[in-house]
Each structure stands twice: as structure tokens, then as C-alpha cells.
Amino acid sequence: MHDGQVGTTTDLVRGLLATQLPHLSDLPIRPVEESGTDHALYRVGQDLVVRLPIVDWAVEQAERDLRWLPVLAPHLDLAIPVPVAVGRPGEGYPWPWSVVPWIAGETPGEDNLDLTAAAVTLAQFVKALHGIPNGGGPVKSGTARGVPVHHLDAVVRPLIEELLDEIDASAVTRVWDEAMGAARWDAPPVWIHGDISPGNLIVRERRLVAVIDFGGLGLGDPAPDLAPAWNLLDHRSRAVFHEAVGYDDATWARAKAWVLAPALQGLRYYRTSRPDFVAAARHQIGAVLADRT
């Protein structure tokens, strides 16, 4: 998927465990097929997962999760993957890595989730996360999700032009302009997950039970965490989420921009490597453009 991606194997994981966490090294190890874009995952026994960054932008997550997820977890009703250990570079692998609990379940699909109940559950999760005292956590910077969204203007407008043949550029520009004209978040920054998307949610018995992958964790504008309105929910459940989570019109306008920006980037970046991500990006753009709330 990426230039400079680091390769991983089951033998690598076994070697890292043998030298650093030997009490785990005799457990069965197998790759997790449904890995994301910046980590390789390996199931260890029945209860654990080793997470290995495969690109440099994900290198800091292991230590950040170890520092902050234990602080956040007691405030949240959904399970989150609080690390049980963080490993050091070794065996030819260059970066810190982590061991986290395996949370049983599956990612949301077309028929395994009650969307209305999920809308309420997600709203409660988002409100609880945003209400946790910031406690000196890491503040978002650059163009990361949670910074003032106008920081991305110079990136997104040329991207819209580049994708003229693939998107409704005039409609996307209209929504983007509305976000650029919306009031900025002028309250103190709040804790955000940064990437609440179907691939980072766990479902059991048609209910959400966990939120995983806190690679976007930090303090910033709450708007990016409203993304489930368009990446997961349908029109009816979106209205439930909107009502339950609150926030003003300006925050919702910025939230649409925080869906459009990564979706547009994904259309270009994953065009040849991950057709499933491209399809998801198209769905998200369509949902934002179709939403008149």
C-alpha cells in the first residue's frame, strides 16, 4: 500500500516475543487478515493481538496508546484496546510495537448492526470521550484530524480539481466552502478518536461493543468524531445521532469537511492498492452530498 512499507511475518512476531515477552512466545500466532492501513496485526493465542506499525506515520501510536488509553478507558462505556505491553525494536524490526487485548466480534456490515441503537451508542461514546478532562494530552497539529479544518484548504481545493472526472466537483466545493465559512471551534480542545469508521468498530449480537485503533487520538476540534453520520449510519439513524450527540451547525459543517478531505485523499492514494477503501470513500462522499441536514 505504501512506499517504504515495512514487511512483517509470523516468525518476526515470534522472535520479538521470545526476546522481550517470552511468556507469550509459545502461544499460537497467526496473521489477522482484516488489518488496516498502517499496522500489521497478529493474533497471539485467544486473547491478544500484536500490532506492528508498517509505515513511519504510525510509529508513535504504541507509546501514546500506552500513556493515554488507560486514562480514557474508565470514562467510556464501550471497550477500547488498552495495551498490555509495548515492545522495543528488535529482530530487524525498527519501531516500537504493542500487545493489546483481542476484542471478539466483527466489523459492521450490511445486516449485523441495529443502526438506530448504534447511533445512540456512538453518540454516548463521543459525548463521554469529548467530556474527559484533557489532562495535558497531545494537541493536534499540522493537518491532522482535529486541527482547524481550514488548515487543509490548500490541500483539498487542488485535489478537487485533480478528481474532476471522478466526483461531483461543484457539489463537493459547495460543501467545502460551507465548512470554510463556518465558525471555528473556539472552546478548549477536547479528546477525539479522530477516525471513528466502520473498520474501527466492533459488533456483537447487532450491538456496538468496542471502538478500536486510536491512531488519531489527541486534543482538538470535536468535528472529526461526527464522521459516523456519513460513514456508517443511514438517513434515519443519522438524525438520531445528530440529535443525541448535539453540537451546533458550524461543527456539523466542519464535520462534513472532515469526511470529505480524507475520502478525497483516499480516492487518489488507494486507487490501485485498495479498491475497498476507494469504494468506501465514494460512499462517504455521496452520503455527505446527499445530506441536507
TIDRENSE-641309 format. One record per residue (C-alpha): x, y negated, z negated. Coordinates in steps of 0.001 Angstrom, whole numbers, plus 500000, padded with zeros to 6 digits. Example, Ala and Ser with C-alpha at 12.3 -4.5 7.8 and 13.67 -1.06 7.14 Angstrom:
% residues 2
{x 512300 y 504500 z 492200}
{x 513670 y 501060 z 492860}
% end
This chain:
% residues 293
{x 500000 y 500000 z 500000}
{x 502801 y 497562 z 499168}
{x 506250 y 496653 z 500391}
{x 508752 y 497757 z 497775}
{x 506285 y 500120 z 496086}
{x 507962 y 502414 z 493560}
{x 507332 y 506121 z 494009}
{x 506309 y 508387 z 491144}
{x 505944 y 512140 z 490676}
{x 504771 y 514621 z 488095}
{x 508411 y 515569 z 487495}
{x 509249 y 511926 z 486770}
{x 506470 y 511721 z 484208}
{x 507597 y 514954 z 482566}
{x 511161 y 513673 z 482390}
{x 510109 y 510363 z 480833}
{x 508005 y 512157 z 478252}
{x 510728 y 514698 z 477479}
{x 513283 y 511989 z 476685}
{x 511017 y 509452 z 474986}
{x 507836 y 511201 z 473762}
{x 508875 y 514853 z 473532}
{x 505783 y 515886 z 471581}
{x 503790 y 515276 z 474789}
{x 506153 y 516804 z 477324}
{x 504773 y 520360 z 477150}
{x 501207 y 519291 z 477920}
{x 499788 y 519819 z 481429}
{x 500458 y 516836 z 483724}
{x 498542 y 516100 z 486900}
{x 498016 y 513015 z 489077}
{x 494772 y 511091 z 488837}
{x 493543 y 510733 z 492401}
{x 491412 y 507658 z 491780}
{x 494269 y 505314 z 490922}
{x 494140 y 501592 z 491603}
{x 496443 y 499283 z 493494}
{x 499254 y 498579 z 491048}
{x 499646 y 501674 z 488831}
{x 500050 y 505386 z 489367}
{x 498109 y 507418 z 486805}
{x 498896 y 510885 z 485445}
{x 496624 y 512851 z 483165}
{x 498525 y 514338 z 480218}
{x 496633 y 517122 z 478507}
{x 492947 y 516433 z 477958}
{x 493123 y 513175 z 476067}
{x 495850 y 510934 z 477506}
{x 496925 y 509122 z 480690}
{x 500375 y 507838 z 481620}
{x 500225 y 504541 z 483533}
{x 503263 y 503690 z 485679}
{x 503453 y 500305 z 487442}
{x 504284 y 500739 z 491115}
{x 504688 y 497037 z 492015}
{x 506541 y 494249 z 490261}
{x 503490 y 492094 z 489558}
{x 502158 y 494782 z 487177}
{x 505321 y 495189 z 485125}
{x 504221 y 493078 z 482166}
{x 500915 y 494838 z 481572}
{x 502185 y 497649 z 479358}
{x 503631 y 495322 z 476727}
{x 500742 y 492868 z 476999}
{x 498173 y 495625 z 476504}
{x 500093 y 496951 z 473509}
{x 500153 y 493477 z 471964}
{x 496594 y 492340 z 472600}
{x 494173 y 495217 z 473191}
{x 494317 y 496334 z 469529}
{x 493325 y 492760 z 468629}
{x 490392 y 492690 z 471028}
{x 489014 y 496216 z 470600}
{x 487307 y 495734 z 467193}
{x 485197 y 492916 z 468642}
{x 483886 y 494886 z 471622}
{x 481066 y 497427 z 471855}
{x 482468 y 499170 z 474940}
{x 485591 y 501312 z 474722}
{x 488837 y 499863 z 476060}
{x 492140 y 501737 z 476638}
{x 494249 y 500631 z 473675}
{x 497759 y 502023 z 474306}
{x 499052 y 504759 z 472070}
{x 502644 y 504233 z 473245}
{x 504784 y 502185 z 475590}
{x 507798 y 503787 z 477219}
{x 511092 y 502352 z 478435}
{x 512675 y 502503 z 481890}
{x 514430 y 505804 z 482471}
{x 514897 y 508809 z 484732}
{x 515483 y 506384 z 487607}
{x 512181 y 504601 z 486977}
{x 512787 y 500842 z 486479}
{x 509949 y 499492 z 484329}
{x 508039 y 499852 z 481056}
{x 505105 y 502272 z 481231}
{x 502285 y 503181 z 478895}
{x 500274 y 506050 z 477494}
{x 496583 y 505330 z 476950}
{x 493531 y 507370 z 475969}
{x 491661 y 509223 z 478700}
{x 488076 y 507944 z 478645}
{x 485759 y 510596 z 480027}
{x 483238 y 509621 z 482671}
{x 483158 y 508338 z 486232}
{x 483170 y 505042 z 488037}
{x 479791 y 503554 z 489038}
{x 478241 y 504966 z 492186}
{x 475005 y 504577 z 494069}
{x 472916 y 506731 z 491738}
{x 474795 y 507265 z 488461}
{x 474063 y 503967 z 486712}
{x 470972 y 502166 z 485435}
{x 471798 y 498715 z 486832}
{x 469363 y 496807 z 484641}
{x 470750 y 498361 z 481474}
{x 474282 y 497810 z 482822}
{x 473522 y 494126 z 483354}
{x 472615 y 493726 z 479698}
{x 475590 y 495781 z 478505}
{x 478030 y 493827 z 480649}
{x 476593 y 490518 z 479510}
{x 477075 y 491566 z 475895}
{x 480633 y 492671 z 476623}
{x 481516 y 489453 z 478427}
{x 479994 y 487242 z 475729}
{x 481798 y 489171 z 472999}
{x 485142 y 489019 z 474819}
{x 484809 y 485314 z 475536}
{x 483928 y 484656 z 471914}
{x 487042 y 486245 z 470400}
{x 489380 y 483613 z 468876}
{x 492231 y 483099 z 471323}
{x 494890 y 483629 z 468655}
{x 497737 y 482326 z 470762}
{x 497189 y 484722 z 473643}
{x 498739 y 484296 z 477102}
{x 497302 y 481363 z 479050}
{x 496611 y 481894 z 482753}
{x 498855 y 480009 z 485170}
{x 499638 y 479622 z 488847}
{x 496846 y 481113 z 490969}
{x 495905 y 483945 z 488588}
{x 492234 y 484537 z 487906}
{x 491154 y 482166 z 485180}
{x 493133 y 479096 z 486226}
{x 491167 y 476121 z 487613}
{x 489845 y 477556 z 490862}
{x 490855 y 474501 z 492869}
{x 494438 y 475789 z 492487}
{x 493501 y 478308 z 495196}
{x 492090 y 475788 z 497671}
{x 495271 y 475527 z 499720}
{x 495399 y 479329 z 499978}
{x 491755 y 480064 z 500720}
{x 490997 y 477495 z 503426}
{x 493714 y 478761 z 505805}
{x 492589 y 482301 z 505029}
{x 489041 y 481469 z 506099}
{x 490411 y 480196 z 509391}
{x 492507 y 483327 z 509825}
{x 489457 y 485560 z 509306}
{x 487080 y 483682 z 511621}
{x 486346 y 486819 z 513621}
{x 485578 y 488910 z 510522}
{x 483430 y 486683 z 508296}
{x 480715 y 484043 z 508464}
{x 483240 y 481254 z 508082}
{x 480732 y 478417 z 507853}
{x 478771 y 480131 z 505077}
{x 481921 y 481056 z 503178}
{x 483184 y 477481 z 503499}
{x 479871 y 476153 z 502183}
{x 480068 y 478311 z 499047}
{x 483742 y 477459 z 498618}
{x 483025 y 473730 z 498932}
{x 480324 y 474013 z 496286}
{x 482845 y 475595 z 493931}
{x 485440 y 472922 z 494668}
{x 482865 y 470268 z 493835}
{x 481656 y 471953 z 490645}
{x 482642 y 470655 z 487231}
{x 485784 y 472293 z 485876}
{x 485941 y 474281 z 482657}
{x 486781 y 471610 z 480069}
{x 486380 y 473695 z 476886}
{x 489264 y 475654 z 475336}
{x 490313 y 478686 z 477402}
{x 488674 y 481985 z 476483}
{x 489800 y 485590 z 476632}
{x 488964 y 487055 z 480038}
{x 489370 y 490515 z 481513}
{x 489881 y 489000 z 484948}
{x 488836 y 491983 z 487071}
{x 485514 y 493419 z 485924}
{x 484803 y 495503 z 489010}
{x 483299 y 498950 z 489616}
{x 486713 y 500597 z 489691}
{x 487400 y 499308 z 486181}
{x 484169 y 500555 z 484615}
{x 483399 y 503998 z 483180}
{x 479913 y 505512 z 483226}
{x 478425 y 508452 z 481325}
{x 474798 y 509544 z 481470}
{x 473882 y 506484 z 483582}
{x 475251 y 504077 z 480974}
{x 478384 y 501974 z 480867}
{x 480686 y 503227 z 478132}
{x 484072 y 501591 z 478816}
{x 485966 y 498825 z 480566}
{x 489498 y 499707 z 481647}
{x 492555 y 498151 z 483338}
{x 493210 y 494848 z 481619}
{x 495866 y 493758 z 484113}
{x 494135 y 490388 z 484449}
{x 493914 y 489790 z 480692}
{x 494591 y 486300 z 479429}
{x 493104 y 482977 z 478389}
{x 491344 y 480850 z 480965}
{x 488117 y 479810 z 482646}
{x 485396 y 482406 z 481922}
{x 484078 y 482267 z 485508}
{x 486005 y 485274 z 486915}
{x 484276 y 487596 z 484445}
{x 480908 y 486872 z 486051}
{x 482010 y 488824 z 489142}
{x 479858 y 491918 z 488365}
{x 476889 y 489829 z 489505}
{x 478081 y 490448 z 493070}
{x 480492 y 493383 z 492972}
{x 478174 y 495768 z 491108}
{x 474655 y 494502 z 490496}
{x 471713 y 494145 z 492868}
{x 469363 y 491169 z 493104}
{x 467109 y 492240 z 490247}
{x 469851 y 493254 z 487805}
{x 471888 y 490169 z 488778}
{x 469069 y 487993 z 487493}
{x 469089 y 489951 z 484212}
{x 472859 y 489494 z 483906}
{x 472604 y 485781 z 484729}
{x 470009 y 485220 z 482038}
{x 471753 y 487361 z 479419}
{x 475283 y 486041 z 479824}
{x 474350 y 482371 z 480145}
{x 476771 y 479673 z 481357}
{x 475915 y 476591 z 483398}
{x 475504 y 476203 z 487139}
{x 479043 y 474911 z 487564}
{x 480509 y 478055 z 486015}
{x 478389 y 480223 z 488289}
{x 479556 y 478216 z 491316}
{x 483174 y 478770 z 490296}
{x 482401 y 482451 z 489698}
{x 481333 y 482846 z 493324}
{x 484672 y 481374 z 494387}
{x 486465 y 483880 z 492153}
{x 484719 y 486661 z 494060}
{x 485377 y 485159 z 497485}
{x 489084 y 484441 z 497003}
{x 490270 y 487993 z 496145}
{x 487800 y 489502 z 498622}
{x 489195 y 487383 z 501455}
{x 492734 y 488226 z 500402}
{x 491791 y 491904 z 500267}
{x 490390 y 491838 z 503800}
{x 493787 y 490818 z 505083}
{x 496101 y 492642 z 502682}
{x 494440 y 496075 z 502702}
{x 493274 y 496041 z 506330}
{x 495329 y 499103 z 507299}
{x 496136 y 500722 z 503947}
{x 492836 y 500883 z 502016}
{x 489664 y 500867 z 504129}
{x 487628 y 501467 z 500967}
{x 488914 y 498205 z 499484}
{x 488129 y 496394 z 502727}
{x 484576 y 497747 z 502658}
{x 484189 y 496625 z 499036}
{x 485485 y 493161 z 499934}
{x 482956 y 492849 z 502750}
{x 480163 y 493919 z 500404}
{x 481173 y 491318 z 497818}
{x 481366 y 488514 z 500360}
{x 477953 y 489484 z 501700}
{x 476446 y 489573 z 498209}
{x 477769 y 486100 z 497383}
{x 476497 y 484633 z 500661}
{x 473088 y 486236 z 500207}
{x 472679 y 484963 z 496636}
{x 470721 y 481745 z 496387}
{x 470648 y 481535 z 492575}
% end
